[in-house]
Amino acid sequence: MQSTASDVSVLLPILIFMVMGIVSLGFLAFWIWMLVDCIKHESDEGNNKLIWVLVIIFTQFLGALIYFFVQRRERLRNASP
């Protein structure tokens, strides 16, 4: 059986939808991971934890990305012996 242009035009939107769903789940998992990491490991000094939690919640993926590259790496670097 030969594939025709109509077969591709039917399958392509389904494939795009599936890929977008997988990527969205990855973003959600990363966001939850950064939120939990912040809640569990961030210090309570001077409302630092509260501010980072609010940044992560209100800016969604961008806030989680900023937390990952700025605060989390700095905290891990300072914790190393």
Helices and strands as residue ranges (DSSP letters): H 5-41, G 45-47, H 48-66, I 67-72, H 73-79
